[in-house]
C-alpha cells in the first residue's frame, strides 16, 4: 500500500466514514446498506477496486461481492473463493469476511448475511443489476432503493488526508503538462502526444490515467467538433490544441485541462481565451459554503456570455472529483445542491467553435469559507509554440 493510501485508509479515517454513512442511513430510514464491489467499497472498507480495461472479466458469484452495512453491527464483507484467493485485495484493516465456495449458492449466502428481511434496504449506485434482482427475490417485502445520495454526500466532503493526496495528483499532472511543452511540434499526432502524457504520468508514479486522455486540435482548416477528442492526424500549424487528462494516484483522481496555440493566435482567439480565464476566476470566487452548485455555474457562465461567446460555452462548468473523476454534485444548471466546505470540484469553462478554435482551462478547487482554493499550480497563461 502506498503512503497516500495508508493515510486515506487509516482506521480512524475509515471509522469516521462509516459513522457518517450510518448517520445518513438513519436520515434516509435505511436498516441495511449493501455496498457492491466498487469505488464506494474501496472508500468505506479499503477493498481495492478493479481497474477496467477494454475486455471485461467475470467470476462465479461476483454479483454478490460487497459489504453488508448495518446500523449496529460491524460490516460483513462477502467474496467468492476464487476472487478471494487471486483477484481481491484489502488495503485497509481487513473487515470481517465471509468467503463462499463454488459449492454454495450465492443467494443463500446473501440471505444468511442480511438475515430476516429488513423493512428497508439500500444499494449503492454501481451495484450490479443481478444483485438488485436477487435482493428483490430474496426479500420481496423489503423496500429496496438506490442509496446514491447517502454515499455521495459523505464522499463529497474530503478530509485533510484526502486533500493531501488529491493535491499530489494535481501537482503530478501539472508537471507532466509543463514537460510536454518541449515535445509539442506540428508533425506530432494527437495520439502520440496523448501516449506521451500517459507514459510520463506512470513514470512519475501514477497508478494509471484517471480517464481516457484526450488531445483535440481545432482550427479554421477543418470543420472539427470538440467531441472528436483523439486522432492520428498531425497537430499542424495555426491551430489551438486542447489537453484533457488526469492521473490516478493513491486512490484519488486529478482532472486537468489547458489549451495552447501552435502559431500566432488571432485576436478573437485571445479574447475567447481571456474570457475562459475570467470565467474560471468567477467560478472560484463563487465556490463557497451555502452557495448552490447551479449558482456557481451561472456566475462563471455570465463572464463568457458578456464576452460574446455564450453560445459556444456548451459544457457544464464542472463536477465534484475525488476517488472517481466525475462525482456528485455537479456545477451545472440542473444541480441546486448546497455546497459545503471541503468539497472538491473541477472548474473547466470553455469556448469551442467548430471550424475556428477551442479554448479551455481546467483545474481542481476545494471549497473554503472565502472562495475556492486551487489544488493545481500550473500557470494558465496562454502558451504559444
WOKA-V315372 format. One record per residue. N is the residue number from 1. PSI is psi in whole degrees, -180 to 180 (none if undefined). NEAR is the number of other C-alpha atoms within 12 Angstrom. D_CENTER is the distance of its C-alpha to the mean C-alpha in Angstrom with 1 decimal. Layout:
n:N psi:PSI near:NEAR d_center:D_CENTER
n:N psi:PSI near:NEAR d_center:D_CENTER
//
This chain:
n:1 psi:137 near:21 d_center:20.9
n:2 psi:165 near:18 d_center:19.8
n:3 psi:-37 near:19 d_center:20.8
n:4 psi:-45 near:29 d_center:17.3
n:5 psi:-36 near:33 d_center:16.7
n:6 psi:-39 near:23 d_center:20.2
n:7 psi:-43 near:25 d_center:19.4
n:8 psi:-14 near:39 d_center:16.3
n:9 psi:18 near:37 d_center:18.0
n:10 psi:154 near:27 d_center:21.5
n:11 psi:-45 near:22 d_center:23.6
n:12 psi:-37 near:19 d_center:23.7
n:13 psi:-48 near:26 d_center:19.9
n:14 psi:-38 near:35 d_center:19.7
n:15 psi:-40 near:23 d_center:22.7
n:16 psi:-42 near:23 d_center:21.4
n:17 psi:-44 near:33 d_center:18.3
n:18 psi:-39 near:36 d_center:20.7
n:19 psi:-40 near:25 d_center:23.1
n:20 psi:-35 near:24 d_center:20.7
n:21 psi:-43 near:39 d_center:19.7
n:22 psi:-36 near:31 d_center:23.5
n:23 psi:-44 near:22 d_center:24.0
n:24 psi:-37 near:28 d_center:21.7
n:25 psi:-42 near:34 d_center:23.5
n:26 psi:-42 near:22 d_center:26.7
n:27 psi:-35 near:15 d_center:25.7
n:28 psi:-5 near:22 d_center:24.7
n:29 psi:34 near:23 d_center:27.8
n:30 psi:127 near:29 d_center:26.2
n:31 psi:-37 near:34 d_center:28.5
n:32 psi:144 near:41 d_center:26.3
n:33 psi:125 near:49 d_center:22.6
n:34 psi:117 near:48 d_center:21.8
n:35 psi:109 near:43 d_center:18.3
n:36 psi:175 near:42 d_center:18.1
n:37 psi:110 near:41 d_center:16.8
n:38 psi:-178 near:32 d_center:13.0
n:39 psi:-36 near:33 d_center:10.1
n:40 psi:-40 near:42 d_center:12.1
n:41 psi:-39 near:43 d_center:15.1
n:42 psi:-42 near:37 d_center:13.9
n:43 psi:-41 near:43 d_center:13.0
n:44 psi:-39 near:50 d_center:16.4
n:45 psi:-1 near:43 d_center:18.7
n:46 psi:19 near:39 d_center:17.4
n:47 psi:117 near:37 d_center:17.7
n:48 psi:132 near:29 d_center:16.0
n:49 psi:162 near:28 d_center:13.7
n:50 psi:136 near:23 d_center:15.1
n:51 psi:124 near:22 d_center:13.8
n:52 psi:146 near:15 d_center:14.5
n:53 psi:-169 near:11 d_center:16.9
n:54 psi:-46 near:7 d_center:19.1
n:55 psi:141 near:7 d_center:21.4
n:56 psi:152 near:9 d_center:20.8
n:57 psi:143 near:13 d_center:22.6
n:58 psi:155 near:15 d_center:24.1
n:59 psi:158 near:20 d_center:26.2
n:60 psi:131 near:21 d_center:28.8
n:61 psi:15 near:33 d_center:27.6
n:62 psi:-26 near:35 d_center:23.9
n:63 psi:-24 near:33 d_center:23.3
n:64 psi:-1 near:41 d_center:24.7
n:65 psi:130 near:42 d_center:22.5
n:66 psi:-178 near:47 d_center:21.0
n:67 psi:136 near:43 d_center:22.1
n:68 psi:115 near:41 d_center:24.6
n:69 psi:125 near:35 d_center:23.9
n:70 psi:166 near:32 d_center:27.0
n:71 psi:-27 near:24 d_center:28.1
n:72 psi:13 near:16 d_center:30.9
n:73 psi:158 near:19 d_center:30.3
n:74 psi:150 near:21 d_center:28.2
n:75 psi:149 near:32 d_center:25.4
n:76 psi:124 near:31 d_center:26.7
n:77 psi:128 near:38 d_center:24.7
n:78 psi:134 near:40 d_center:25.9
n:79 psi:136 near:40 d_center:25.8
n:80 psi:153 near:34 d_center:28.2
n:81 psi:-49 near:25 d_center:30.5
n:82 psi:-44 near:20 d_center:29.5
n:83 psi:-39 near:27 d_center:25.8
n:84 psi:-36 near:25 d_center:26.9
n:85 psi:-31 near:14 d_center:29.1
n:86 psi:-19 near:11 d_center:27.2
n:87 psi:23 near:22 d_center:23.5
n:88 psi:133 near:29 d_center:22.4
n:89 psi:143 near:23 d_center:21.6
n:90 psi:114 near:30 d_center:21.2
n:91 psi:-27 near:30 d_center:20.1
n:92 psi:-163 near:29 d_center:21.0
n:93 psi:126 near:24 d_center:24.4
n:94 psi:127 near:25 d_center:25.3
n:95 psi:172 near:29 d_center:25.6
n:96 psi:134 near:20 d_center:28.5
n:97 psi:138 near:26 d_center:28.2
n:98 psi:106 near:26 d_center:30.1
n:99 psi:125 near:29 d_center:30.4
n:100 psi:149 near:29 d_center:32.1
n:101 psi:173 near:22 d_center:34.1
n:102 psi:-16 near:17 d_center:34.8
n:103 psi:-9 near:14 d_center:38.0
n:104 psi:153 near:18 d_center:36.2
n:105 psi:118 near:19 d_center:34.9
n:106 psi:-33 near:31 d_center:31.2
n:107 psi:-40 near:29 d_center:32.0
n:108 psi:-36 near:22 d_center:34.7
n:109 psi:-44 near:32 d_center:32.4
n:110 psi:-43 near:39 d_center:29.9
n:111 psi:-44 near:24 d_center:32.9
n:112 psi:-42 near:20 d_center:34.3
n:113 psi:-38 near:36 d_center:31.1
n:114 psi:-31 near:34 d_center:30.7
n:115 psi:-151 near:20 d_center:34.4
n:116 psi:142 near:18 d_center:36.3
n:117 psi:117 near:23 d_center:34.3
n:118 psi:161 near:27 d_center:32.5
n:119 psi:-35 near:20 d_center:32.8
n:120 psi:141 near:29 d_center:29.0
n:121 psi:131 near:37 d_center:26.2
n:122 psi:150 near:42 d_center:22.4
n:123 psi:153 near:42 d_center:19.9
n:124 psi:162 near:36 d_center:16.1
n:125 psi:-36 near:28 d_center:14.3
n:126 psi:10 near:26 d_center:13.7
n:127 psi:141 near:32 d_center:17.3
n:128 psi:151 near:24 d_center:19.5
n:129 psi:-36 near:18 d_center:22.2
n:130 psi:-35 near:20 d_center:24.9
n:131 psi:-46 near:33 d_center:24.1
n:132 psi:-45 near:32 d_center:24.3
n:133 psi:-40 near:19 d_center:27.5
n:134 psi:-41 near:25 d_center:28.9
n:135 psi:-40 near:38 d_center:28.3
n:136 psi:-34 near:25 d_center:30.1
n:137 psi:-43 near:19 d_center:32.9
n:138 psi:-36 near:27 d_center:33.3
n:139 psi:71 near:26 d_center:33.2
n:140 psi:-24 near:18 d_center:34.5
n:141 psi:-3 near:15 d_center:35.4
n:142 psi:139 near:22 d_center:32.0
n:143 psi:108 near:25 d_center:29.7
n:144 psi:131 near:30 d_center:26.4
n:145 psi:162 near:28 d_center:23.3
n:146 psi:124 near:29 d_center:19.6
n:147 psi:39 near:35 d_center:18.4
n:148 psi:-38 near:28 d_center:14.9
n:149 psi:-40 near:24 d_center:16.0
n:150 psi:-49 near:33 d_center:17.2
n:151 psi:-42 near:38 d_center:14.2
n:152 psi:-35 near:35 d_center:11.7
n:153 psi:-39 near:28 d_center:14.3
n:154 psi:-45 near:33 d_center:14.6
n:155 psi:-25 near:39 d_center:11.0
n:156 psi:-35 near:40 d_center:10.6
n:157 psi:117 near:33 d_center:13.5
n:158 psi:144 near:35 d_center:13.0
n:159 psi:172 near:27 d_center:16.2
n:160 psi:-42 near:19 d_center:17.9
n:161 psi:-40 near:27 d_center:17.1
n:162 psi:-44 near:38 d_center:13.3
n:163 psi:-37 near:39 d_center:13.8
n:164 psi:-43 near:28 d_center:16.1
n:165 psi:-43 near:34 d_center:13.8
n:166 psi:-37 near:45 d_center:11.1
n:167 psi:-41 near:36 d_center:14.2
n:168 psi:-40 near:32 d_center:15.3
n:169 psi:-37 near:45 d_center:12.3
n:170 psi:-42 near:41 d_center:12.8
n:171 psi:-32 near:34 d_center:16.5
n:172 psi:-46 near:40 d_center:16.2
n:173 psi:-30 near:48 d_center:14.9
n:174 psi:-48 near:37 d_center:17.5
n:175 psi:-43 near:25 d_center:20.1
n:176 psi:-43 near:37 d_center:19.3
n:177 psi:-49 near:40 d_center:19.5
n:178 psi:-39 near:25 d_center:22.7
n:179 psi:-31 near:19 d_center:24.2
n:180 psi:-24 near:28 d_center:23.5
n:181 psi:-26 near:25 d_center:25.7
n:182 psi:-14 near:15 d_center:28.7
n:183 psi:-19 near:23 d_center:27.8
n:184 psi:131 near:33 d_center:27.6
n:185 psi:157 near:25 d_center:30.8
n:186 psi:-34 near:23 d_center:31.8
n:187 psi:-9 near:17 d_center:32.6
n:188 psi:138 near:27 d_center:29.2
n:189 psi:158 near:25 d_center:27.1
n:190 psi:-43 near:34 d_center:23.6
n:191 psi:-46 near:26 d_center:23.0
n:192 psi:-36 near:27 d_center:24.6
n:193 psi:-42 near:39 d_center:22.8
n:194 psi:-42 near:36 d_center:19.4
n:195 psi:-39 near:26 d_center:20.9
n:196 psi:-43 near:28 d_center:22.1
n:197 psi:-45 near:39 d_center:18.7
n:198 psi:-45 near:34 d_center:17.2
n:199 psi:-43 near:22 d_center:20.4
n:200 psi:-38 near:29 d_center:20.5
n:201 psi:-44 near:34 d_center:17.0
n:202 psi:-37 near:23 d_center:18.3
n:203 psi:-34 near:18 d_center:21.6
n:204 psi:3 near:24 d_center:20.2
n:205 psi:3 near:23 d_center:18.6
n:206 psi:144 near:33 d_center:15.1
n:207 psi:-42 near:29 d_center:14.5
n:208 psi:178 near:32 d_center:13.4
n:209 psi:144 near:41 d_center:11.5
n:210 psi:-11 near:35 d_center:7.7
n:211 psi:176 near:26 d_center:8.6
n:212 psi:117 near:25 d_center:12.1
n:213 psi:137 near:33 d_center:13.7
n:214 psi:140 near:36 d_center:15.7
n:215 psi:127 near:42 d_center:19.0
n:216 psi:122 near:43 d_center:21.0
n:217 psi:133 near:50 d_center:24.5
n:218 psi:133 near:43 d_center:26.2
n:219 psi:177 near:33 d_center:29.8
n:220 psi:-12 near:22 d_center:33.1
n:221 psi:-4 near:17 d_center:34.3
n:222 psi:136 near:22 d_center:31.9
n:223 psi:76 near:18 d_center:30.7
n:224 psi:134 near:24 d_center:27.1
n:225 psi:159 near:23 d_center:24.2
n:226 psi:-23 near:34 d_center:20.7
n:227 psi:-15 near:21 d_center:19.3
n:228 psi:90 near:22 d_center:21.3
n:229 psi:-8 near:25 d_center:18.7
n:230 psi:131 near:30 d_center:20.5
n:231 psi:176 near:23 d_center:24.2
n:232 psi:17 near:21 d_center:27.0
n:233 psi:148 near:21 d_center:28.9
n:234 psi:153 near:24 d_center:29.9
n:235 psi:-45 near:36 d_center:28.3
n:236 psi:-169 near:27 d_center:31.8
n:237 psi:157 near:26 d_center:33.5
n:238 psi:60 near:26 d_center:33.1
n:239 psi:147 near:34 d_center:29.6
n:240 psi:142 near:47 d_center:26.2
n:241 psi:116 near:47 d_center:23.5
n:242 psi:135 near:44 d_center:19.8
n:243 psi:144 near:44 d_center:17.1
n:244 psi:104 near:42 d_center:13.4
n:245 psi:165 near:43 d_center:11.8
n:246 psi:163 near:49 d_center:9.7
n:247 psi:143 near:46 d_center:10.5
n:248 psi:121 near:40 d_center:9.6
n:249 psi:126 near:40 d_center:12.1
n:250 psi:27 near:40 d_center:13.5
n:251 psi:5 near:45 d_center:10.7
n:252 psi:164 near:43 d_center:8.0
n:253 psi:150 near:44 d_center:6.0
n:254 psi:162 near:50 d_center:7.7
n:255 psi:120 near:50 d_center:8.0
n:256 psi:143 near:50 d_center:11.7
n:257 psi:142 near:42 d_center:14.4
n:258 psi:156 near:45 d_center:18.2
n:259 psi:130 near:46 d_center:21.2
n:260 psi:172 near:42 d_center:24.5
n:261 psi:128 near:37 d_center:27.8
n:262 psi:115 near:30 d_center:30.3
n:263 psi:-176 near:21 d_center:33.7
n:264 psi:120 near:19 d_center:34.9
n:265 psi:151 near:29 d_center:32.6
n:266 psi:163 near:20 d_center:34.4
n:267 psi:-33 near:11 d_center:34.9
n:268 psi:-39 near:20 d_center:32.9
n:269 psi:-44 near:35 d_center:29.9
n:270 psi:-39 near:27 d_center:30.3
n:271 psi:-42 near:24 d_center:30.6
n:272 psi:-43 near:38 d_center:27.4
n:273 psi:-43 near:39 d_center:25.6
n:274 psi:-36 near:30 d_center:27.1
n:275 psi:-39 near:33 d_center:26.0
n:276 psi:-43 near:45 d_center:22.3
n:277 psi:-43 near:36 d_center:22.7
n:278 psi:-36 near:31 d_center:24.5
n:279 psi:-43 near:40 d_center:22.0
n:280 psi:-41 near:42 d_center:19.2
n:281 psi:-40 near:34 d_center:21.8
n:282 psi:-39 near:29 d_center:22.6
n:283 psi:-43 near:46 d_center:19.1
n:284 psi:-40 near:42 d_center:18.8
n:285 psi:-30 near:28 d_center:22.2
n:286 psi:-4 near:34 d_center:21.4
n:287 psi:78 near:45 d_center:18.3
n:288 psi:156 near:30 d_center:20.5
n:289 psi:137 near:26 d_center:20.8
n:290 psi:-24 near:22 d_center:22.4
n:291 psi:148 near:31 d_center:21.4
n:292 psi:146 near:26 d_center:20.0
n:293 psi:-40 near:40 d_center:16.7
n:294 psi:-30 near:29 d_center:19.0
n:295 psi:-35 near:31 d_center:21.4
n:296 psi:-44 near:47 d_center:19.0
n:297 psi:-45 near:42 d_center:18.4
n:298 psi:-41 near:33 d_center:22.2
n:299 psi:-43 near:31 d_center:23.1
n:300 psi:-40 near:40 d_center:21.2
n:301 psi:-35 near:42 d_center:22.2
n:302 psi:-33 near:27 d_center:25.9
n:303 psi:-43 near:31 d_center:26.2
n:304 psi:-35 near:37 d_center:25.5
n:305 psi:-47 near:24 d_center:27.9
n:306 psi:-27 near:20 d_center:30.5
n:307 psi:-4 near:26 d_center:30.3
n:308 psi:13 near:19 d_center:31.2
n:309 psi:19 near:29 d_center:28.0
n:310 psi:-40 near:25 d_center:26.6
n:311 psi:-15 near:18 d_center:26.9
n:312 psi:2 near:28 d_center:24.8
n:313 psi:88 near:34 d_center:21.7
n:314 psi:-5 near:26 d_center:20.4
n:315 psi:157 near:25 d_center:16.6
n:316 psi:161 near:31 d_center:14.9
n:317 psi:-36 near:45 d_center:14.7
n:318 psi:-170 near:44 d_center:11.0
n:319 psi:156 near:39 d_center:8.2
n:320 psi:155 near:43 d_center:7.0
n:321 psi:149 near:44 d_center:4.3
n:322 psi:-112 near:49 d_center:5.3
n:323 psi:-25 near:42 d_center:5.9
n:324 psi:160 near:35 d_center:2.9
n:325 psi:-48 near:35 d_center:1.4
n:326 psi:114 near:28 d_center:3.5
n:327 psi:163 near:32 d_center:5.2
n:328 psi:150 near:36 d_center:8.9
n:329 psi:-179 near:39 d_center:11.0
n:330 psi:140 near:35 d_center:11.2
n:331 psi:86 near:42 d_center:13.6
n:332 psi:160 near:32 d_center:15.7
n:333 psi:-22 near:24 d_center:19.3
n:334 psi:-1 near:18 d_center:18.8
n:335 psi:113 near:24 d_center:16.9
n:336 psi:22 near:20 d_center:19.5
n:337 psi:136 near:28 d_center:17.6
n:338 psi:131 near:24 d_center:19.3
n:339 psi:153 near:36 d_center:17.2
n:340 psi:152 near:29 d_center:17.8
n:341 psi:138 near:27 d_center:18.2
n:342 psi:-10 near:32 d_center:15.5
n:343 psi:149 near:45 d_center:12.6
n:344 psi:136 near:52 d_center:10.2
n:345 psi:151 near:54 d_center:9.5
n:346 psi:146 near:49 d_center:9.6
n:347 psi:113 near:51 d_center:13.1
n:348 psi:64 near:46 d_center:13.9
n:349 psi:156 near:51 d_center:17.3
n:350 psi:157 near:44 d_center:19.2
n:351 psi:112 near:44 d_center:22.6
n:352 psi:119 near:38 d_center:23.1
n:353 psi:109 near:30 d_center:26.7
n:354 psi:131 near:24 d_center:27.5
n:355 psi:9 near:18 d_center:30.5
n:356 psi:-69 near:28 d_center:30.2
n:357 psi:171 near:40 d_center:27.1
n:358 psi:146 near:47 d_center:23.5
n:359 psi:125 near:48 d_center:22.4
n:360 psi:146 near:49 d_center:18.9
n:361 psi:144 near:42 d_center:17.3
n:362 psi:130 near:44 d_center:13.8
n:363 psi:167 near:48 d_center:13.0
n:364 psi:135 near:46 d_center:11.0
n:365 psi:153 near:42 d_center:13.2
n:366 psi:139 near:43 d_center:14.1
n:367 psi:126 near:37 d_center:16.4
n:368 psi:173 near:26 d_center:19.9
n:369 psi:-32 near:20 d_center:23.3
n:370 psi:-37 near:16 d_center:24.4
n:371 psi:178 near:27 d_center:21.5
n:372 psi:134 near:34 d_center:18.0
n:373 psi:129 near:31 d_center:18.2
n:374 psi:133 near:33 d_center:16.5
n:375 psi:-24 near:35 d_center:15.0
n:376 psi:167 near:36 d_center:15.7
n:377 psi:-1 near:24 d_center:19.4
n:378 psi:142 near:26 d_center:20.1
n:379 psi:148 near:22 d_center:22.6
n:380 psi:11 near:29 d_center:22.0
n:381 psi:142 near:20 d_center:25.7
n:382 psi:129 near:28 d_center:26.5
n:383 psi:128 near:27 d_center:27.2
n:384 psi:142 near:24 d_center:29.9
n:385 psi:none near:24 d_center:31.0
//
